[in-house]
Amino acid sequence: MDILKRLEHYREEEEKLQWEGTFGEYLELLKEKPWVAQSAHSRVYNMIKDAGVEEENGKKKYQFFSNQLFGLEEALEKLVEEYFHPSAKRLDVRKRVLLLMGPVSGGKSTLVTMLKRGLEAYTRTENGAIYAIKGCPMHEDPLHLIPNHLRKEFHEEYGIRIEGNLSPLNMLRLEEEYGGRIEDVLIQRILFSEDRRVGIGTFSPSDPKSQDIADLTGSIDFSTIAEYGSESDPRAYRFDGELNKANRGLMEFQEMLKCDEKFLWHLLSLTQEGNFKAGRFALISADELIVAHTNETEYRSFISNKKNEALHSRIIVMPVPYNLKVTQEEKIYEKMINESDVANVHIAPHTLKIAAMFSILTRLKEPKRGDIDLIKKMRLYDGENVEGFNSADIDELKKEYQEEGMSGIDPRYVINRISSTIIRKEVSTINALDVLRSLKEGLDQHPSITTELKEKYLNFISLARKEYDEIAKKEVQKAFVYSYEESAKTLMDNYLDNVEAYCNKAKLYDPLTGEEINPDEKLMRSIEEQIGISENAKKAFREEILIRISAYARKGKRFDYNSHDRLREAIQKKLFADLKDVVKITTSSKTPDEQQLKKINEVVARLVDEHGYNSTSANELLRYVGSLLNR
């Protein structure tokens, strides 16, 4: 990559986006592209929608948030459909401050940052183009130039509603610079940028005693009062507060509920009426989306204070809970690791999955139903098939606790423990056991974990360890079974012959004697029991296999070892059960013979080539499984 050429290309692209013309020319542009006059809320909604929407089982997934926010699909769908969409349609919900409420490290700040960065990029596209009065520090909407008595006719002709009044500064400029000729006022295209303070603002509370309301609304420029003779002259005022600069776009109000009351009252007028008071001027119009975020404790304290009732009614609260899906939690850890300097460390397969299981278990509430435990609930939430349960059960479980996901271990804690493991171990490989050990040690150092909670979390670490034991055995099982692939295929064919005879009420022929024999019930059950097929369910399972074979035959395809996931798993388990002694001897022998060494090397190679291990983590896995089998 030639960075200098890329910079030159970037500069050329930015120059192409520039546009400047008179208000008359802007009106001609509006006839072609009426969407450029959309509101701030509408722009945010269209930005999200234009990135793509997928619909599955009646639920929407917005591509705008993918690759950054994981496991929050339901919360994000609610946010878009209950706030951004109706706000874009100018419904009353747009007159509310959007307050994201959730636990620490749950994704609130990431969500706001995505909206900011998204708007910066979107205003550089055709659909997101935005225009303002040239030279205006508030990037004012050019349509504010149209007098009130003409706005109804304008709406009839252009189909665009105009809200807000011309600011004091532009009113003065219109008379002094343009002689009242609205059609000559210069308009330019603007590009949102938080760094340049165009269309995006961030307000963060500091010491209530020293923070000035001017940080929000701008302030008098004392150096110009002598020149203009009055504090009420708009040229003697600096329109540089966050509410001024975020006009037409978005303002992030960090830790809003920690702010002094005088700052919050300014939001009342802004959200409800679309204007705010600054200096000795009439109300100043502003069109912007206010996004704040807080945690549940602060929010409860805020609403319990009767003095905050007026503001409370102007806030719409959107919960942003922790993710409750193991696979999505893994993606969060992968993203955080990839952004760090330890991305080159080999993390053995299933390490992040086991850490994710622990995290999710701490966030789940104990099911009220007696036929389900936390592990089953965790699997169901993650989309796994759990025998005896369906999607209706998942919906029922989610309704049990409205606040589920608002507490538990946060992703940062887990990443800190993984980082600690990497640094302390000073090796190029870590595995699930290393991380579980580190998570356990870290509980003593976590300031908010009580003794009672620690006991609970230690139990979750034990549950995660048991899950890892099963995964580890299964992983080695697969690697060994591959080495006995012919045996697996032979066993499969034998099983299918017996199933076909059983379903067709036919006999089999003994290959040695040629005699007719009954289907081998003992063989079939020894395989089916490996995956929990009960005596009552065996007939249905066998018929399902036969139907699958027929379906393959009709399509001219051959039914083989990989054609039915559950049957393949059953064959592997049966073969592994038969091979258990071989595995036990091979993995635990301190001085393996030549044959055993060859088998170990084959299995290690299989784990490295097909399962994502390196030689170190593969050998560690074999030693661990050997110790499990010898218990």
N, C-alpha and C positions, 0 to 999 in steps of 0.2 A: 504494500500500500504506500503510495506516494502522498504523504500527509499534506504537502504544500499544494499539490494539484487538487486534493479533496477540499482544502480550505478555499481555493480559488473558485471551485465549482459551487461550494456552499454560498459564497458571497454573490455569485452570479444569480443563483436561485433566489436569494433574499431580495436582490434588486428587481427581479422579475415580479415579485409580489407587490412592489410599491405601486400605488395609484393615487393620483391627485387630480381634483377637478372642482368645478363650481357646484353650488347646491343644485343649480339647474341640471347639470350633467349627472349629478347623483340621482336625481329623480328619474332620468332616462334609464339609468342603471337599475333602479328599483323596478321598473316595468319589466325588465328582462329577468331580474333575480330578486323577487320580493322577499325571499328568505333572509336576505342580509339584514333586514330590519327586525329580526326575531328578538325576543326578550332573553335575558341572561339565563333564566330557567329553561327556556326552550332550547337554547344553544347547548346547554349541558346534556339535556335529554337526547337531542339529536346526535350529539357526539357519541354517546353510549350506544344508541340504536344503530348508527352508521357503521360501528365496528363489527356488527353482526350479532344475530340472536339465534340460538338453537333452542328447539322445543322438544322435550322428551317426557312422555307420560304426563302431558299437561303442564309441565314445569318449564320455565324459561331459564336459559343460561346465557348470560351476556359475555361475549368474547372480550369486551373491553377490559374486564377484570381478570381474565385468565392469565396464567403465568406469573401472577403477582399475589393474588388472594386465593387461598385454597380452602375448600370445605365450607364456604360461606354462601353457597348458591341460593339457599332459601332466604337468608337475610338480605342479600343483594337484590333478589327478585322483589322482595317486599319494599325495599328502598326505592327501586326504580318505578314499580307499579303504583305505590301508594304515595310517593312524594314527587319524584321527577316528572312522571308522565302527567298527572293532573296539574302540576305547576306549569308545565309547558302549555297546557290548554287554558291557562289563565284562571283556573279554579282557585278557590279561596286558600287552599293549602300552600300556595306560593307566598302567602303573607305570614309565613311562619319561619322562625329560625330552625334550621335542621340541626338537631342535637344527636350525635352518635354516642351511645352509651354502651360501655362494655368493660370487661376486665383488662388489666395491663397486658400489653403485647398481643392483643387480640386482632389487630389489623386496622384499628381506627385511623391512626396517623398515615398508614400506608394507603388507605382508601382516599383520604383527602389529598395526599401527594399525587396519587394517580389522576384525580380530577384536575389538579393544577397543571401537571405535565401534559395531560390529555388536551386541555384547553389551549395550552401554548402551541401544541402541534396542530390542533383542529383549526385555529384561526389562520393557519398557513395553507389551508385547503380551500377548494372552491365552495363547498357547502358551509364551511365555518367562517367565511370571510366577514369582516366587521369594519365599519367605517365610522369616523368621528369628525367633529369640527376641528379643523387644523389649529394647532396652538393652544388647545384647551387642556389644562392640567388634569381635568377629570374625564377626558376622552368622551365628551358629551355626544349623545345621540343627535345626529343632524336634524331629525324630524321635530325636535323641540323648537326649531326655528319657525315652524308653521303656527300661526296664531290660533288660539282656541276656537274662534268663530268659524274657521275654515276646516277644522279637523273632521267634522261629520262628512262634508263633501269629499275630503281626501280619502276617508275610509270607504265611501261608496265607489270611488274611482279606482283606488289601488288595492282595496281589501285589507288594508293595514291599519290597526288601531294605534293611536299615539297616546302614550301616557307620560306625564311629567312635564315640567315647565323649564323654560330656558334659565340657565344659571345666571346669577348677577353679573359675573365676569363677561359671559358671552352676550348678555343684553347690552352691556356697555360697549363691547367691541363691535357689535352689530351697528350701533349708532355712530361710533367714532371712526372705526376703520372702514366700514362699508356704506356709511350714509344711509343706513336703514334698508339697503337693497339686499334682501334675503337671498335672492337668486345668485348673487355674486360671492356669497360667503364660501371660503375655500374648505373643501372636505378632503380627507385623506384616509387611506386604508391603514388600520393599525394592526399590529401583531402583539398578542398578549405575551408578557414576559414578567415573571415574578422578580427577576434580578433588576430589570429596568423599571419596575413598579408600574406596569401597564396592565390594567384589567385583572390583576391578581394581587391580593394583599394578605398579610399575616399579622394578626395582633396577638401579642403575648403579654399577659399581665406581669407587672413587676411590683415593687414596693408600693402599696396603696397610698402612702404618704407623699411619695415623690412623683408618682406617675401623673401625667397631665392629660386632660381630656383632648388636648390638641393632637395627641398621638392618633386619635380616632378621626377628628373633624378638621384638622388644620389649625393654623394660628395666624395672628397678626404679624406682619413683617414690619417691625418697628423702624427699620432703616429707610422705609419708603413713606412713612406717615408725613414727614416734613415736605416731601415732594408732592404728595397728593392731597395733603391737608385734612384728611379725615380717616378715622378708623373704619368708617362704613363704606369707604371707597373700595370696591372689590380688587383693585390693583394693589391695594395695601394689605392684601390678605394672601397668605400662602395656602393654597388648596392642596396640601400634601399629606393629610391624614390618611389612615388606611381605608376609611370609608370613601374618601375622594378617589384614591388611586385604584381601588378595586371596582369602581363603577363600571358597569357593562359586563362584569365577570363574576369573580368569586372571592370572598374573603374568609379566611380561616381564623376563627376566634379560639385560640388555644386556651385551655383551662378556663372556659368562660365563667363557670360558676364560682371561681375563686376571685373574680373581679369585684372591684368596688361598685356599689349600687349605681353611682352616677354614670358609669360606663354602660351598664345594662339598660338604663332608661332610654338612652339614645336609640337602642335597637327597637323599642316599642313603636316609635314613629316611623322608623325606616321600614320595618317589616309590614306594618299595617297600612301605612299611607304612601310608602315609597319615597319618603323624604326625611331629612334630618336638619337640625338647627346648628348653624355654625356662625360664629361672630355676630355682627350687627346686621344680619341680612335676613331676607325672607327665607322660608324653608327651601332647602336645596334638594332637588330631585336626584334620586340615585336608583339604578336598576342593578341589583346584585344579589347573588345567592350567598347567604351567611351560613357557614358550616362551623359548628362547634363540636367539641368532644369532651367527655367526662367519664368518670367511673361511677358505679352504682351507689357507693357510699355517699359521695358528694351530691349526687342527684337526689337521693332520699332526704338528705339534710336540707337541700335547697327547697324542695316542695313542702317540707314540713313547716317552713317559715311563712307565715301568713302574709308578710310584706311582699312576697314574691308572686302572689296570685296573678296579678296583671300580666307579668312577664311569662309566667308558667303557661297561661292560656295562649300565648303567642309562640310557643315552642312545640315542635313535633319531634317526639323522641323515637329514634330508631335503634333497637338493640343490635349490637354487633357482638355476638357470643363467640366463645372459642369454637374452633372446628371440632367436630365429633366423629370424624372418619379417619381411620388409621392410615389408609393409602394417601389421603390428602395431607395428613400431618407429616408423613414421610417427605412429601414434596416441599413442605415448608422448610424442613431441615436441609434438604438438598439445596434449595435456593440459598439459604443462609450460609451453608458451607461453601458453595460455589462463589459467593461474594467475599469470602475470607481468603487469607493467605495459606490456609491448610488444605486447599482443594486438591493438592497433589498427594495427600496421604491416602493410602488404600483403606477404604472402609469395607469390611467383609460384608457380603450379602446378608440381608435380614437384620443387620445391626440397627439401622435407622427404624426399621419396622418394629422391632422389639421396644426401642425407646418410645416410639409413637404409641404402642399399645399401653405402656405405663402411663403416658400423658393422658390418653383418652380415658383410661379407667379412673383417673383422679377427677375427671370432669363429669362423668356420668353419675346419675342418681340411681340408687338401688331400686330395681323394678318392684312395683307393687304386686305384680302377678307372681304366683308361687311356682309356675312352670318355666320360669326363665331366670337365669342368673346374669351377672354383669358381663361375663365373657360372651354369652350368647347375644346379649343386647349389643355389645360392641361389634360383633360379627354382622348382625342384622343391619345396624346403622351403616356399616361399610359396604353394604350391598351383597354380602355373601349369602349363599343359600344355606339356611339352617332347617333341617328336616322338621316338619310339623308346623312351620311358621310361614306367613306370607306378608305381602305389602300392607294388608289391613292391620296386621299385628304391629308393624313398624309405626303406622299412623297412630295406633292406640297408645303405644309406648311414648311417642313424642307429646301426646296430649296429657300424660300423667304429670309432667313438671314443666310449667311455662318458663321457669328460670334456668333450665338445664343448659350447661355450657357457660354460665356466668361466673363459675369458680373452678378451681383446680390448678394444676401446674401449668405455667406458661411456657411457650416455645423457647424463650430466651434462656430460661433456667436449664433446659435440656441441652441447648447448644453450648452453654457455658460449661456444662459437665462433660460434653463430648470434647470440647476444646481442651479442658483440663486433662482429660485422658490422653489426648494426643501429645500435649506438651510434656506431661509427666512421664509417659511411657518412653518417649524419645525413640520411637520406632516408626517404620513406614506403614505399619498395619495395625488396625484396631478391630476388635470384634464385639459382638453383643454382650458377652460376659464382662468385658472391660468397661463398657458403658453402664451396664446395670450396677456394677461395683461402684462406679463413680457417682451414679445417681443416689445410691444408698449413702455413701459418705457425705454427699452434699446436703442431705436433709438436716444434718446437725448445724450447718452454717446458714440455712435459710431463715431469715429473721421472722417471717410471718407464719412459720409452721409450729403449731402447738404440739405438746407431747401426744395428745390424743390423735391428732392428724398424722403425726409421724408414724404411729402404730398402723394406722390405716394405709398409709403410703408404702410402708415396708411390706404389708400384705400384698399390695398391688405389684411390687417388685417381684415377689415370690410367684405371683400368678403369671407375670410376664416371663419369668425364668422357665416356668413349666411349659409355656407356649413355645419358648425357644428350644427346649429339650425335644419337643415333638417335631418341630421344624428341622432341627439338626439331624435327628434320626432319619427323617423322611428324605433329606437332602443326600445323606450318605447312602440310604437305601436306593435312591434313584441311580446314583453313580455306580453302585455295585450291580444293580439289575441291568444297566446298560452293558456291563461286561458279560452278562448272561442273557444277552438279547435273544439269542436263539431259543433259550429255555423259555423266555417270556412268550415268544410267538407260538411255540409248541403248546404251552399250557393254555394259551388263548384259543388256539384251534381246537384243542381237546374239549375245552369248556363249551365252545360254540356248537360242536357236533352233538354234545349231550343235551344242550338247550333245545336244539332243533328237534331232536328225537323226542324230548319231553313234551314240547308244545304240540307236536304232530301226533302224539301218542304212538310213536313208532319204536322199533328196536334198533340197536346198533350191532355191528358185526365185530367179533373179536378178531383183530388182525392176525393173531397166531393160529387160533383153532378154527376160525371161520364160523363159530357158533353165534347164534343170536343172543344178545344180552340186553338187559334193561339199562336205561340211562343211569349214569353213576351219580346218584343223589349225594353221596358223601363228598365227592369231588366238587360238585356245584355249590353245595352249602359251605364248604371250606373256603371257597373264593368269595361268595356273597357275604358271608359273615364279616369279612375284612372291612366292609364299608357299611356295616350295620343294617343289612337287609334282613328283616325279621322273617320268621317262618310264614306268617300271613301275607307278607309282601313279596315273597319269592316268585309267585306265579306272574304277578303284574310286571316285575322287573324282567323276567325272562321273555315275556311277550313283547315288552318294549324293545329288548335287544333284537328279537326276530323281526319286528316292524322296521327297525333301523336298517337291518341287513337287506330287507326287501326294498326299502327306499333307495339304498345305495345301488342295488342291482338294477332297478328301473332307470336310474341315471347313467348306467354303464360304469359305475365306480365300484371299486373293490373295498369291502369292509375289512379294515385291518386293525392293528394294535392301537392306532391313534384315533380311531373313529368314534369312540365313546369314552369320554373323560372318566366317568365313575368306574366303568369296567376296567379301564387301564390302571386306575388307582388300586382297584381290588386285586388285579393280577400282580402288580408291583408289591403290594403288601403281603400277598400270599407267598410270593417268591422270596421276599425278604425274610418272612417268618421261617421259611425252610432254610434260608441261607444264614440265619442269625448267628449260628455257631461259627460259621466260616468268618463272618464279619467280626465277631467278637475276638476270635483268635488272631485274625489278620491285623486288626487295629490296636490290640493291646499287647501284642508280642514285643518285648524289649529287644529281642534278637531274632527278627524274622528270618526264616529260611529263604532260599532263592525264589521259590514259588510264591511265598507270601509277599516278598519284596516286589515281585513283578506285578502282583495283584494291586498292592498299595500304589505303585507308580501309575498303573492304569487308572485307578480311581482318582488319584490326584490330578492326572492329566484331564480326566473328564470334568472334574470340578472347576479346573482352571479354564478349559476351552469352552464349556457350555453353561457354567453356572456363575461365572463372574468372580471367582476367587483368584488370589495369586497363590504361589506355592506355599508361602508362610501360612496364610489363613486357611488353606486347604488342609495342611498337615495339622494345624491346631484343631480344626473341626474333627478330623479323624481321631485324634487323641481323645478329644472330649467325648465323642460318641462311644469310643471304646470303653471309657470309664463309666458311661451311663449303662452300657450293656452288661458290664461286669458287676453292677450293684446288686 
